[in-house]
Amino acid sequence: MNHSVHLDAGQFPARVRWFLAIGWSFIAAKCTLVWWAMAHWSVPFHPLWIIVPTVMFACLATALSLTHHEE
């Protein structure tokens, strides 16, 4: 079973690349804010319980959007 996945940044319009960059910037800001807030207010569980699922689903959504091909 061979899957040829070739990601070339030139194949996506600039609008799509900017959208992904802004989305990942928001995700990074959210993760930073969650980590700071949980340390500041002494929440009784580790911040990675929130951050890891966020990043995992963001990676999944990004991978799906980059590998989607219209026919």
N, C-alpha and C positions, 0 to 999 in steps of 0.2 A: 504494500500500500504506500504509494508515493504521493506526497502532497507538496506541490511547489508553491511556496509562499514567498513572494518577492515583494518587499516593501520599498518602494522608491518614493521619496518625498516629492519628487516632481510630478508624480501621477495624481496628486491631490491638489485641489485648488488652494490658493493662499487662505481663503476664508475658512476652510476646514482645518488647516494647520493652526490658524489663529484661535479658532474655537477650542481645539484640543489643548493648546498652550494655556489659554485662559482658564479652561476647566481644571487642568492639573494645578494651576496656581491657586485656585480656590480650594482644591483638595489639600494642598500643602498648607495653606493658611488655616484651614479648619483643623487639621491634625496638630499643628503647632498650638492653636488656641485651646484645643481639648487637653493637650498635655499640660499646658500652663495652668488652666483652670482646675484640673483635677489635683495638681500639686498644691495650688494656692488654697483651695478649699478642703483639702484632705478628704477626698472621696475614698471610700474604703475598698476600692478595687483598682487594678492597674489600668492605665490609659490605653494600653495596647488592645484591651478588649473592645475598644471603640475604633481605634486607628486601623488595626489589621483588617477587619471586614470592610472598612471604607476603601482602603487601598486595593484589596482583592477585587471588589466589585468594580472599582474604577479601572483596574487593569483588564478585567473581563470585558467591560463596555468598550474600552479603547481597542482591544484586540478584535472584537466583533465589528466595530465600525471601520477599522483599517483593512480588514480582510474581506469585507462585504463587496461583492462585485455584482453590478447590475447587468443583466443580459438583455 
